[in-house]
Amino acid sequence: MFKQLRIWKIQIVSFIVAALAVVTLPGLVHPSQAATTIDFVTPQWVAEHSQDANLRILDVRINPLEYINAHVPGAVNIADNTFRGPNGRLPVQFWEQQKIESLFQDAGVNNNSHLVIYSDGNSILGSTQVAYLLERVGHSGQVSILNGGFKAYRDANLPVTKEFPQYQRGNFTLRDNSAIRVSLDEVRSIVNNRSAQVTFIDPRPAALFAGEENLFIRNGHIPGAKNIPWPTFTLGEDNFHQIKTLDEIRALLARRNVTPNDTIIMTCSTGREASLQYVVLKHVLGYPNVRLYEGSWTEYSSQPDLPVATGRDPNV
């Protein structure tokens, strides 16, 4: 299915056209315009390039014993939940900028590093959340997600190791990119302005979206939001870390009437689940107007003045 994951991205600057080859899925026609480029690579590509001098592989699995038992050669374990915690208002948000910068430096990340991210086969969300974070903090190098995660890598019988890589502390410097995220005030303004042409996409499970579970302060979803559960972008039980073909994803989006012309805000529970569709829509399919509401339902539900809708999305 995935033979070569390469993007041909065209940028026109002062009448000069430069073709830059980067890794992606077949069938991509719209390049991302973001300063940080995020794409997907195959297990075979990772095995072939794992020793490249400028490549840094981040194993973001949460259980360190899984990493100790076996990992991709050269990979550094830094769990995806390392980057988030309480911020004085909400229980699970990204740490302050200086701490995030230090964490990436400790993992050996340099400003120009090509970063490959993978987690296990249970969920792709750890990988896409860290990829989103790298765009958020202005990483200027390439960011790639191992399609299929460590499961696909092992299933391909590619080399693994128990050895820890030796490396120097990186020189990564954070540059805040606030343009890719949406604040509570912006969401409030959009919700209160019924004429605003904005599409909210909520990838949470149907029961949470509907408000059927008593989990949050208030339960339900932002009025008008479309429920597109994040596993529908993946192979599901076969491998939750591997995304479907672009044709399958495009067909799904067409059924839900989601187009590149839409202004899209991704929202979920804490900003994690929304990261998969954010990455795919913006960086793989090239949707130009996609942002993420990091506070998501945890923050929204705590605001008594904001309206809450309940009930399942009949199109799911």
C-alpha positions as CSV (number, residue, x, y, z in Angstrom):
1,M,0.0,0.0,0.0
2,F,2.7,2.4,1.0
3,K,5.7,2.1,-1.3
4,Q,7.4,5.4,-0.9
5,L,6.1,8.1,1.3
6,R,7.6,11.2,-0.4
7,I,6.0,14.6,-0.9
8,W,7.0,16.8,-3.8
9,K,6.4,20.2,-2.3
10,I,6.5,23.3,-4.6
11,Q,7.2,26.8,-3.2
12,I,7.2,29.8,-5.5
13,V,9.4,32.6,-4.2
14,S,10.1,35.6,-6.4
15,F,9.3,33.6,-9.5
16,I,11.8,30.8,-8.6
17,V,10.3,27.3,-8.3
18,A,12.1,24.8,-6.1
19,A,11.0,21.2,-5.9
20,L,11.8,19.8,-2.5
21,A,11.4,16.0,-1.9
22,V,10.0,14.9,1.5
23,V,8.3,11.8,2.7
24,T,4.6,11.4,2.6
25,L,1.7,9.2,1.4
26,P,0.8,8.5,-2.2
27,G,-1.8,10.7,-3.8
28,L,-0.9,13.9,-2.0
29,V,-1.7,17.0,-4.1
30,H,-1.9,19.9,-1.7
31,P,1.3,20.8,0.2
32,S,1.2,22.2,3.7
33,Q,2.3,25.9,4.0
34,A,3.4,25.5,7.6
35,A,7.0,26.3,8.6
36,T,7.2,23.0,10.3
37,T,6.6,20.1,7.9
38,I,5.0,16.9,9.2
39,D,4.7,13.7,7.2
40,F,4.5,9.9,7.5
41,V,7.3,7.5,6.8
42,T,7.3,3.7,6.4
43,P,9.1,1.3,8.7
44,Q,11.5,0.4,5.9
45,W,12.5,4.1,5.5
46,V,13.2,4.4,9.2
47,A,15.4,1.3,9.2
48,E,17.3,2.5,6.2
49,H,17.9,6.0,7.7
50,S,18.1,5.3,11.4
51,Q,21.9,6.0,11.4
52,D,21.7,9.3,9.5
53,A,23.7,11.9,11.3
54,N,20.9,14.5,11.4
55,L,18.1,12.1,12.3
56,R,16.8,11.9,15.9
57,I,14.2,9.2,16.6
58,L,11.8,9.8,19.5
59,D,10.2,6.8,21.1
60,V,7.2,8.3,22.9
61,R,5.8,5.1,24.4
62,I,4.7,5.8,27.9
63,N,6.0,2.5,29.5
64,P,9.8,2.8,29.8
65,L,10.1,-1.0,30.1
66,E,8.8,-1.4,26.6
67,Y,11.6,0.8,25.4
68,I,14.2,-1.0,27.5
69,N,13.0,-4.3,26.1
70,A,13.3,-3.3,22.5
71,H,13.4,-0.2,20.4
72,V,14.4,1.2,17.0
73,P,18.2,1.6,16.9
74,G,19.1,5.2,17.9
75,A,15.8,5.9,19.4
76,V,15.5,8.0,22.6
77,N,12.6,7.4,24.9
78,I,10.7,10.5,26.0
79,A,7.1,9.6,26.8
80,D,4.4,11.7,25.2
81,N,2.9,12.5,28.6
82,T,6.2,14.1,29.7
83,F,5.2,17.3,27.9
84,R,2.0,18.0,29.7
85,G,0.6,18.6,33.2
86,P,-1.4,21.1,35.3
87,N,-1.0,24.7,34.4
88,G,-2.9,26.4,37.3
89,R,-6.2,26.5,35.4
90,L,-6.5,23.1,33.7
91,P,-5.2,19.6,34.7
92,V,-3.6,18.5,31.4
93,Q,-2.0,21.1,29.2
94,F,1.5,21.6,27.7
95,W,4.1,22.7,30.2
96,E,5.5,26.3,30.0
97,Q,7.9,27.0,27.1
98,Q,11.2,26.9,28.9
99,K,10.5,23.4,30.3
100,I,9.5,22.1,26.9
101,E,12.6,23.5,25.3
102,S,14.8,21.8,28.0
103,L,13.0,18.5,27.5
104,F,13.8,18.5,23.8
105,Q,17.3,19.5,24.4
106,D,17.7,16.7,26.9
107,A,16.5,14.3,24.1
108,G,19.3,15.5,21.9
109,V,17.1,17.5,19.6
110,N,18.8,20.2,17.5
111,N,17.2,23.1,15.6
112,N,17.8,21.4,12.3
113,S,17.2,17.8,13.4
114,H,15.0,15.6,11.2
115,L,12.8,14.0,13.9
116,V,11.0,10.7,13.6
117,I,8.3,9.9,16.1
118,Y,6.7,6.6,17.0
119,S,4.6,5.0,19.7
120,D,3.1,1.5,20.1
121,G,0.3,0.0,18.1
122,N,-2.4,0.9,20.6
123,S,-2.6,4.5,19.6
124,I,-1.2,7.0,17.2
125,L,-2.2,9.9,19.4
126,G,1.1,10.1,21.3
127,S,3.0,10.5,18.1
128,T,0.7,13.1,16.5
129,Q,0.5,15.0,19.8
130,V,4.3,15.4,19.9
131,A,4.4,16.2,16.2
132,Y,1.8,19.0,16.8
133,L,3.9,20.2,19.7
134,L,7.0,20.5,17.6
135,E,5.1,22.7,15.2
136,R,3.7,24.6,18.2
137,V,7.2,25.3,19.4
138,G,8.6,26.3,16.0
139,H,10.8,23.4,15.1
140,S,12.4,24.3,11.8
141,G,13.5,20.8,10.8
142,Q,11.5,18.0,9.3
143,V,9.1,16.0,11.5
144,S,8.0,12.5,10.5
145,I,5.7,10.0,12.0
146,L,6.4,6.3,11.7
147,N,3.3,5.0,10.0
148,G,2.1,1.9,11.9
149,G,4.3,2.7,15.0
150,F,6.6,0.2,16.7
151,K,4.1,-2.6,15.9
152,A,4.4,-2.2,12.1
153,Y,8.2,-1.9,12.5
154,R,8.4,-5.2,14.4
155,D,5.9,-6.9,12.1
156,A,8.3,-6.0,9.2
157,N,11.1,-7.9,11.0
158,L,13.3,-4.9,11.0
159,P,16.3,-4.6,13.4
160,V,15.7,-3.6,17.0
161,T,18.1,-3.2,19.9
162,K,18.3,-2.9,23.7
163,E,21.3,-0.5,23.5
164,F,20.8,3.1,24.6
165,P,22.1,5.7,22.1
166,Q,25.0,8.0,23.2
167,Y,24.5,11.6,22.2
168,Q,25.1,15.2,23.3
169,R,22.5,17.6,24.6
170,G,20.8,19.4,21.7
171,N,20.7,23.1,20.9
172,F,16.9,23.2,20.3
173,T,15.6,26.7,20.6
174,L,11.8,27.3,21.1
175,R,10.0,29.7,18.9
176,D,6.3,30.0,19.9
177,N,3.9,29.4,17.0
178,S,0.6,30.7,18.4
179,A,-1.0,30.8,15.0
180,I,-1.8,27.1,15.0
181,R,-3.9,27.1,18.1
182,V,-7.2,28.7,19.3
183,S,-7.8,30.3,22.6
184,L,-11.0,30.1,24.8
185,D,-11.8,33.7,24.0
186,E,-11.7,32.9,20.2
187,V,-13.9,29.9,20.7
188,R,-16.4,32.0,22.8
189,S,-16.5,34.6,20.1
190,I,-17.2,32.0,17.4
191,V,-19.8,30.2,19.4
192,N,-21.6,33.5,20.2
193,N,-21.5,34.6,16.6
194,R,-23.8,32.2,14.9
195,S,-22.9,33.6,11.5
196,A,-19.3,32.6,11.9
197,Q,-18.4,30.1,9.1
198,V,-16.3,27.7,11.2
199,T,-16.4,23.9,11.3
200,F,-15.7,22.3,14.7
201,I,-14.5,18.7,14.4
202,D,-14.6,16.6,17.6
203,P,-12.9,13.2,17.3
204,R,-13.9,11.8,20.7
205,P,-15.9,8.6,21.1
206,A,-19.6,8.9,20.3
207,A,-20.7,8.5,23.9
208,L,-18.5,11.4,25.2
209,F,-19.6,13.6,22.3
210,A,-23.2,12.8,23.1
211,G,-22.8,13.6,26.8
212,E,-23.9,10.1,27.8
213,E,-21.0,9.7,30.2
214,N,-20.8,11.8,33.4
215,L,-17.1,12.6,33.0
216,F,-16.7,16.4,32.8
217,I,-18.2,19.4,34.7
218,R,-20.8,19.5,31.9
219,N,-21.1,16.8,29.3
220,G,-21.7,17.0,25.6
221,H,-20.1,19.0,22.7
222,I,-19.8,22.4,21.1
223,P,-23.1,23.1,19.3
224,G,-22.8,22.3,15.6
225,A,-19.6,20.2,16.0
226,K,-19.1,17.2,13.7
227,N,-18.2,14.0,15.5
228,I,-15.5,12.1,13.5
229,P,-13.9,9.7,15.9
230,W,-10.1,9.6,15.5
231,P,-9.9,5.8,15.0
232,T,-11.8,6.2,11.8
233,F,-8.6,7.6,10.3
234,T,-6.7,4.5,11.2
235,L,-6.7,0.7,10.5
236,G,-8.5,0.3,13.9
237,E,-8.0,-3.0,15.6
238,D,-5.5,-4.1,13.0
239,N,-3.2,-1.2,14.0
240,F,-4.4,2.0,15.7
241,H,-1.0,3.6,14.8
242,Q,-1.4,3.3,11.0
243,I,-3.5,5.6,9.1
244,K,-5.7,4.6,6.2
245,T,-5.0,5.4,2.6
246,L,-5.5,9.0,1.5
247,D,-8.3,7.9,-0.8
248,E,-10.1,6.3,2.1
249,I,-9.7,9.4,4.3
250,R,-10.8,11.7,1.5
251,A,-13.9,9.6,1.0
252,L,-14.7,9.7,4.7
253,L,-14.3,13.5,4.7
254,A,-16.5,13.9,1.6
255,R,-19.2,11.9,3.3
256,R,-19.0,14.3,6.3
257,N,-18.9,17.3,3.9
258,V,-15.5,18.5,5.2
259,T,-13.6,20.3,2.4
260,P,-10.3,22.2,2.1
261,N,-12.4,25.4,1.8
262,D,-13.6,25.1,5.4
263,T,-12.2,27.0,8.4
264,I,-11.6,24.1,10.8
265,I,-11.0,24.0,14.5
266,M,-10.1,20.6,16.0
267,T,-11.3,20.0,19.6
268,C,-11.5,17.0,21.8
269,S,-11.1,16.3,25.6
270,T,-7.7,17.8,26.3
271,G,-6.2,18.5,22.9
272,R,-4.6,15.0,22.4
273,E,-7.2,13.2,20.4
274,A,-7.6,16.2,18.1
275,S,-3.9,16.1,17.1
276,L,-4.3,13.1,14.6
277,Q,-6.8,14.8,12.4
278,Y,-5.1,18.1,12.7
279,V,-1.9,16.6,11.3
280,V,-3.6,14.7,8.6
281,L,-5.9,17.5,7.4
282,K,-3.2,20.2,7.5
283,H,0.0,18.5,6.7
284,V,-0.9,15.5,4.6
285,L,-4.1,16.6,2.8
286,G,-3.0,20.3,2.7
287,Y,-6.1,21.9,4.2
288,P,-5.0,25.5,4.6
289,N,-7.2,26.6,7.5
290,V,-6.9,24.1,10.4
291,R,-6.2,25.0,14.0
292,L,-6.4,23.2,17.3
293,Y,-8.2,24.2,20.5
294,E,-5.9,22.9,23.2
295,G,-8.2,23.5,26.1
296,S,-10.9,21.5,24.4
297,W,-13.8,20.1,26.3
298,T,-12.0,20.2,29.7
299,E,-11.8,24.0,29.4
300,Y,-15.0,24.6,27.5
301,S,-17.2,22.6,29.9
302,S,-16.0,24.6,32.8
303,Q,-17.4,27.9,31.4
304,P,-21.0,28.2,32.5
305,D,-21.8,30.9,30.0
306,L,-21.0,28.7,27.0
307,P,-23.8,26.5,25.4
308,V,-23.6,22.7,25.4
309,A,-25.2,20.4,22.9
310,T,-26.0,16.7,23.6
311,G,-26.9,13.7,21.5
312,R,-25.1,11.6,19.0
313,D,-24.0,12.8,15.6
314,P,-26.4,10.9,13.3
315,N,-23.8,10.7,10.6
316,V,-21.3,8.7,12.6
